[in-house]
Amino acid sequence: MKNLLDNISNPSDLRKLNPEQLPQLAKELRAFIIDIVATKEGHLGASLGVVELTIALHFLFDTPTDLLVWDVGHQAYGHKILTGRKDVFHTNRQFEGIAGFPSIKESEYDAFGVGHSSTSISAALGMAIASNLKGETEKQHIAVIGDASIASGMAFEALNHAGVSKANLLIILNDNAIGIDPSVGALKEYLTKVKTDKRLAVQNNIIKALNNRPGNQSVVVTGRGGGSALKAWADTVSEIKDVKHAYNEGVMARKGIDL
Ligand SMILES: Cc1ncc(C[n+]2csc(CCOP(=O)(O)OP(=O)(O)O)c2C)c(N)n1
Protein backbone atom coordinates (compact mmCIF):
# COMPACT_ATOMS: atom_id res chain seq x y z
CA MET A 1 0.00 0.00 0.00
CA LYS A 2 1.18 3.53 -0.82
CA ASN A 3 2.68 5.33 2.16
CA LEU A 4 0.46 8.32 2.89
CA LEU A 5 2.69 10.03 5.44
CA ASP A 6 5.52 10.34 2.87
CA ASN A 7 3.33 12.73 0.89
CA ILE A 8 2.23 14.92 3.77
CA SER A 9 4.32 18.00 4.40
CA ASN A 10 1.64 20.04 6.09
CA PRO A 11 -2.08 19.92 6.97
CA SER A 12 -3.19 21.14 3.54
CA ASP A 13 -1.82 17.84 2.13
CA LEU A 14 -3.66 15.97 4.88
CA ARG A 15 -6.93 17.68 3.97
CA LYS A 16 -6.68 16.30 0.43
CA LEU A 17 -7.05 12.73 1.72
CA ASN A 18 -10.36 10.87 1.85
CA PRO A 19 -11.69 10.31 5.36
CA GLU A 20 -11.39 6.55 4.66
CA GLN A 21 -7.61 6.95 4.32
CA LEU A 22 -7.17 8.51 7.76
CA PRO A 23 -6.97 5.28 9.79
CA GLN A 24 -4.08 4.18 7.54
CA LEU A 25 -2.39 7.52 8.13
CA ALA A 26 -2.87 7.09 11.89
CA LYS A 27 -1.05 3.75 11.72
CA GLU A 28 1.82 5.27 9.77
CA LEU A 29 2.09 8.27 12.07
CA ARG A 30 2.12 6.04 15.15
CA ALA A 31 4.84 3.85 13.63
CA PHE A 32 6.89 6.92 12.64
CA ILE A 33 6.78 8.29 16.20
CA ILE A 34 7.70 4.91 17.71
CA ASP A 35 10.62 4.39 15.30
CA ILE A 36 12.22 7.72 16.13
CA VAL A 37 11.50 7.87 19.85
CA ALA A 38 12.80 4.30 20.23
CA THR A 39 16.31 5.46 19.33
CA LYS A 40 16.31 9.16 20.18
CA GLU A 41 14.12 9.11 23.34
CA GLY A 42 11.29 11.51 24.23
CA HIS A 43 7.69 11.44 25.45
CA LEU A 44 5.99 8.46 23.87
CA GLY A 45 2.68 7.50 25.49
CA ALA A 46 1.06 10.94 25.40
CA SER A 47 1.76 11.49 21.70
CA LEU A 48 0.64 7.99 20.74
CA GLY A 49 -2.58 8.54 22.67
CA VAL A 50 -3.56 11.57 20.58
CA VAL A 51 -2.58 10.38 17.08
CA GLU A 52 -6.23 10.09 16.00
CA LEU A 53 -7.23 13.34 17.68
CA THR A 54 -4.29 15.16 16.05
CA ILE A 55 -5.28 13.94 12.59
CA ALA A 56 -8.94 14.78 13.19
CA LEU A 57 -8.12 18.32 14.33
CA HIS A 58 -5.82 19.17 11.43
CA PHE A 59 -8.22 17.52 8.97
CA LEU A 60 -11.27 19.41 10.21
CA PHE A 61 -9.87 22.78 11.19
CA ASP A 62 -8.09 25.33 9.05
CA THR A 63 -4.77 25.33 10.89
CA PRO A 64 -2.70 27.52 11.22
CA THR A 65 -5.44 30.14 10.73
CA ASP A 66 -7.46 28.34 13.39
CA LEU A 67 -5.36 28.30 16.53
CA LEU A 68 -4.54 25.00 18.19
CA VAL A 69 -3.05 25.05 21.70
CA TRP A 70 -1.66 21.84 23.21
CA ASP A 71 -1.51 21.78 27.00
CA VAL A 72 1.99 20.88 28.29
CA GLY A 73 2.91 20.06 24.69
CA HIS A 74 4.46 16.66 25.45
CA GLN A 75 1.74 15.07 23.29
CA ALA A 76 2.46 17.20 20.19
CA TYR A 77 4.84 14.91 18.26
CA GLY A 78 2.15 13.90 15.76
CA HIS A 79 1.24 17.57 15.39
CA LYS A 80 4.88 18.46 14.69
CA ILE A 81 5.27 15.67 12.14
CA LEU A 82 2.11 16.72 10.26
CA THR A 83 3.05 20.41 10.32
CA GLY A 84 6.28 20.58 8.37
CA ARG A 85 8.73 18.94 10.77
CA LYS A 86 8.65 15.32 9.66
CA ASP A 87 12.08 15.49 8.04
CA VAL A 88 13.71 17.00 11.13
CA PHE A 89 11.78 15.04 13.72
CA HIS A 90 14.85 12.82 14.28
CA THR A 91 16.50 15.92 15.84
CA ASN A 92 13.74 16.20 18.48
CA ARG A 93 15.19 17.37 21.81
CA GLN A 94 18.76 17.29 20.46
CA PHE A 95 21.26 20.15 20.52
CA GLU A 96 20.26 22.53 17.68
CA GLY A 97 17.35 20.23 16.83
CA ILE A 98 13.65 20.86 17.13
CA ALA A 99 12.09 21.46 20.53
CA GLY A 100 10.32 18.65 22.37
CA PHE A 101 7.35 20.99 22.93
CA PRO A 102 5.42 23.41 20.72
CA SER A 103 7.35 26.62 20.17
CA ILE A 104 6.08 29.76 18.46
CA LYS A 105 9.61 30.39 17.15
CA GLU A 106 9.68 27.01 15.46
CA SER A 107 6.42 26.96 13.51
CA GLU A 108 3.36 29.05 12.69
CA TYR A 109 1.34 25.95 13.58
CA ASP A 110 2.52 26.19 17.20
CA ALA A 111 0.08 28.80 18.43
CA PHE A 112 1.53 28.89 21.94
CA GLY A 113 4.88 27.99 23.50
CA VAL A 114 4.43 25.41 26.21
CA GLY A 115 6.16 23.05 28.61
CA HIS A 116 4.33 23.92 31.81
CA SER A 117 0.96 22.30 32.26
CA SER A 118 -2.53 23.79 32.65
CA THR A 119 -2.02 26.97 30.60
CA SER A 120 -3.87 26.01 27.41
CA ILE A 121 -7.39 27.15 28.28
CA SER A 122 -6.23 30.61 29.41
CA ALA A 123 -4.04 30.96 26.33
CA ALA A 124 -6.72 29.87 23.85
CA LEU A 125 -9.34 31.98 25.63
CA GLY A 126 -7.09 35.05 25.38
CA MET A 127 -6.64 34.39 21.67
CA ALA A 128 -10.38 33.92 21.21
CA ILE A 129 -11.17 37.17 23.01
CA ALA A 130 -8.58 38.96 20.86
CA SER A 131 -10.18 37.51 17.70
CA ASN A 132 -13.58 38.75 18.89
CA LEU A 133 -12.21 42.24 19.38
CA LYS A 134 -10.80 42.14 15.84
CA GLY A 135 -14.14 40.97 14.44
CA GLU A 136 -12.69 37.58 13.40
CA THR A 137 -15.74 35.67 14.53
CA GLU A 138 -15.19 32.63 12.30
CA LYS A 139 -11.72 31.91 13.65
CA GLN A 140 -11.54 28.82 15.83
CA HIS A 141 -9.49 28.51 19.02
CA ILE A 142 -8.91 25.03 20.35
CA ALA A 143 -7.31 23.99 23.65
CA VAL A 144 -6.43 20.32 24.12
CA ILE A 145 -5.92 19.49 27.80
CA GLY A 146 -5.51 16.26 29.75
CA ASP A 147 -7.49 15.24 32.81
CA ALA A 148 -4.47 15.70 35.10
CA SER A 149 -3.73 19.20 33.83
CA ILE A 150 -7.33 20.42 33.97
CA ALA A 151 -7.37 19.73 37.71
CA SER A 152 -5.12 22.71 38.43
CA GLY A 153 -6.10 26.15 39.69
CA MET A 154 -4.99 27.89 36.54
CA ALA A 155 -7.22 25.73 34.34
CA PHE A 156 -10.17 26.34 36.66
CA GLU A 157 -9.58 30.06 36.59
CA ALA A 158 -9.72 29.89 32.79
CA LEU A 159 -12.89 27.75 32.80
CA ASN A 160 -14.49 30.22 35.17
CA HIS A 161 -13.68 33.05 32.77
CA ALA A 162 -14.62 31.10 29.62
CA GLY A 163 -18.01 30.26 31.09
CA VAL A 164 -19.08 33.91 31.03
CA SER A 165 -17.27 35.03 27.89
CA LYS A 166 -18.63 35.14 24.37
CA ALA A 167 -15.35 33.89 22.94
CA ASN A 168 -15.33 31.13 20.33
CA LEU A 169 -13.42 28.51 22.27
CA LEU A 170 -13.33 24.73 21.93
CA ILE A 171 -11.84 22.85 24.85
CA ILE A 172 -11.01 19.21 24.27
CA LEU A 173 -10.55 17.31 27.49
CA ASN A 174 -8.41 14.31 26.64
CA ASP A 175 -9.57 12.24 29.57
CA ASN A 176 -7.47 9.09 29.67
CA ALA A 177 -7.41 8.94 33.49
CA ILE A 178 -3.61 9.13 33.50
CA GLY A 179 -1.21 12.01 34.05
CA ILE A 180 2.29 10.85 34.88
CA ASP A 181 0.62 8.28 37.13
CA PRO A 182 -3.05 7.25 37.21
CA SER A 183 -5.15 10.31 38.06
CA VAL A 184 -6.55 10.62 41.57
CA GLY A 185 -8.89 12.99 43.36
CA ALA A 186 -12.42 14.28 43.41
CA LEU A 187 -12.41 15.59 39.83
CA LYS A 188 -11.27 12.24 38.49
CA GLU A 189 -14.03 10.53 40.46
CA TYR A 190 -16.53 13.12 39.28
CA LEU A 191 -15.59 12.69 35.61
CA THR A 192 -15.91 8.94 35.98
CA LYS A 193 -19.32 9.35 37.58
CA VAL A 194 -20.80 11.67 34.98
CA LYS A 195 -19.84 9.19 32.33
CA THR A 196 -21.33 6.19 33.99
CA ASP A 197 -24.45 7.76 35.50
CA LYS A 198 -26.64 9.17 32.73
CA ARG A 199 -28.93 11.00 35.18
CA LEU A 200 -25.98 12.78 36.72
CA ALA A 201 -24.61 13.61 33.30
CA VAL A 202 -27.79 15.48 32.43
CA GLN A 203 -28.56 17.14 35.73
CA ASN A 204 -25.37 17.86 37.50
CA ASN A 205 -22.50 18.37 35.16
CA ILE A 206 -20.01 21.06 36.07
CA ILE A 207 -18.60 21.19 32.56
CA LYS A 208 -22.02 21.36 31.00
CA ALA A 209 -22.93 24.12 33.43
CA LEU A 210 -20.01 26.16 32.18
CA ASN A 211 -21.46 25.94 28.68
CA ASN A 212 -24.96 26.98 29.58
CA ARG A 213 -24.58 30.73 29.63
CA PRO A 214 -26.35 32.64 26.86
CA GLY A 215 -23.91 33.76 24.20
CA ASN A 216 -21.10 31.54 25.38
CA GLN A 217 -19.60 29.44 22.64
CA SER A 218 -17.33 27.20 24.65
CA VAL A 219 -17.51 23.49 24.02
CA VAL A 220 -15.98 20.65 25.94
CA VAL A 221 -15.39 17.17 24.66
CA THR A 222 -14.47 14.55 27.16
CA GLY A 223 -13.98 10.85 26.99
CA ARG A 224 -12.44 7.88 28.66
CA GLY A 225 -12.41 4.26 27.66
CA GLY A 226 -10.83 1.44 25.80
CA GLY A 227 -9.66 2.81 22.49
CA SER A 228 -9.09 6.01 20.55
CA ALA A 229 -10.95 5.41 17.32
CA LEU A 230 -10.27 8.01 14.70
CA LYS A 231 -13.83 7.97 13.46
CA ALA A 232 -15.12 8.71 16.94
CA TRP A 233 -12.89 11.74 17.30
CA ALA A 234 -13.54 12.94 13.77
CA ASP A 235 -17.31 12.55 14.09
CA THR A 236 -17.39 14.26 17.44
CA VAL A 237 -15.18 17.17 16.48
CA SER A 238 -17.01 17.76 13.21
CA GLU A 239 -20.36 17.59 15.00
CA ILE A 240 -19.45 20.29 17.48
CA LYS A 241 -17.10 22.34 15.33
CA ASP A 242 -19.60 25.03 14.40
CA VAL A 243 -22.09 24.44 17.16
CA LYS A 244 -22.52 26.97 19.91
CA HIS A 245 -23.31 25.78 23.44
CA ALA A 246 -22.53 22.12 22.82
CA TYR A 247 -21.39 19.56 25.29
CA ASN A 248 -20.31 16.15 24.20
CA GLU A 249 -18.93 13.14 25.92
CA GLY A 250 -17.98 9.64 25.02
CA VAL A 251 -14.96 9.85 22.74
CA MET A 252 -12.51 7.22 23.91
CA ALA A 253 -8.98 8.19 24.87
CA ARG A 254 -6.23 5.87 25.98
CA LYS A 255 -2.65 6.82 26.63
CA GLY A 256 0.00 4.99 24.61
CA ILE A 257 -2.58 3.03 22.64
CA ASP A 258 -1.38 0.16 20.44
CA LEU A 259 2.17 0.11 21.74
C1 LIG B 1 3.43 23.13 35.98
C2 LIG B 1 3.84 21.72 35.58
N1 LIG B 1 3.87 20.76 36.53
C3 LIG B 1 4.21 19.51 36.19
C4 LIG B 1 4.55 19.19 34.91
C5 LIG B 1 4.98 17.79 34.56
N2 LIG B 1 4.02 17.11 33.70
C6 LIG B 1 4.27 16.86 32.41
S1 LIG B 1 3.07 15.99 31.66
C7 LIG B 1 2.17 15.91 33.09
C8 LIG B 1 0.89 15.16 33.16
C9 LIG B 1 -0.02 15.43 32.06
O1 LIG B 1 -1.14 14.59 32.18
P1 LIG B 1 -2.50 14.98 31.47
O2 LIG B 1 -2.78 16.42 31.67
O3 LIG B 1 -3.54 14.02 31.91
O4 LIG B 1 -2.17 14.82 29.93
P2 LIG B 1 -1.84 13.50 29.09
O5 LIG B 1 -0.42 13.18 29.39
O6 LIG B 1 -2.78 12.42 29.50
O7 LIG B 1 -2.04 13.94 27.69
C10 LIG B 1 2.82 16.58 34.12
C11 LIG B 1 2.31 16.69 35.51
C12 LIG B 1 4.50 20.23 33.95
N3 LIG B 1 4.79 20.01 32.66
N4 LIG B 1 4.14 21.48 34.31
PDBQT file of the ligand as one rigid body, heavy atoms in Angstrom, charges set to zero:
ROOT
HETATM    1  C1  LIG A 301       3.431  23.134  35.977  1.00  0.00    +0.000 C 
HETATM    2  C2  LIG A 301       3.835  21.724  35.584  1.00  0.00    +0.000 A 
HETATM    3  N1  LIG A 301       3.869  20.763  36.531  1.00  0.00    +0.000 NA
HETATM    4  C3  LIG A 301       4.207  19.511  36.188  1.00  0.00    +0.000 A 
HETATM    5  C4  LIG A 301       4.546  19.191  34.910  1.00  0.00    +0.000 A 
HETATM    6  C5  LIG A 301       4.975  17.788  34.559  1.00  0.00    +0.000 C 
HETATM    7  N2  LIG A 301       4.021  17.108  33.703  1.00  0.00    +0.000 N 
HETATM    8  C6  LIG A 301       4.275  16.864  32.410  1.00  0.00    +0.000 A 
HETATM    9  S1  LIG A 301       3.069  15.989  31.658  1.00  0.00    +0.000 SA
HETATM   10  C7  LIG A 301       2.170  15.905  33.092  1.00  0.00    +0.000 A 
HETATM   11  C8  LIG A 301       0.888  15.156  33.165  1.00  0.00    +0.000 C 
HETATM   12  C9  LIG A 301      -0.020  15.433  32.065  1.00  0.00    +0.000 C 
HETATM   13  O1  LIG A 301      -1.141  14.592  32.183  1.00  0.00    +0.000 OA
HETATM   14  P1  LIG A 301      -2.504  14.980  31.473  1.00  0.00    +0.000 P 
HETATM   15  O2  LIG A 301      -2.783  16.416  31.665  1.00  0.00    +0.000 OA
HETATM   16  O3  LIG A 301      -3.542  14.023  31.911  1.00  0.00    +0.000 OA
HETATM   17  O4  LIG A 301      -2.173  14.818  29.930  1.00  0.00    +0.000 OA
HETATM   18  P2  LIG A 301      -1.843  13.496  29.093  1.00  0.00    +0.000 P 
HETATM   19  O5  LIG A 301      -0.416  13.177  29.390  1.00  0.00    +0.000 OA
HETATM   20  O6  LIG A 301      -2.779  12.421  29.500  1.00  0.00    +0.000 OA
HETATM   21  O7  LIG A 301      -2.036  13.936  27.687  1.00  0.00    +0.000 OA
HETATM   22  C10 LIG A 301       2.819  16.578  34.121  1.00  0.00    +0.000 A 
HETATM   23  C11 LIG A 301       2.306  16.685  35.507  1.00  0.00    +0.000 C 
HETATM   24  C12 LIG A 301       4.500  20.234  33.949  1.00  0.00    +0.000 A 
HETATM   25  N3  LIG A 301       4.786  20.006  32.660  1.00  0.00    +0.000 N 
HETATM   26  N4  LIG A 301       4.136  21.483  34.310  1.00  0.00    +0.000 NA
ENDROOT
TORSDOF 0
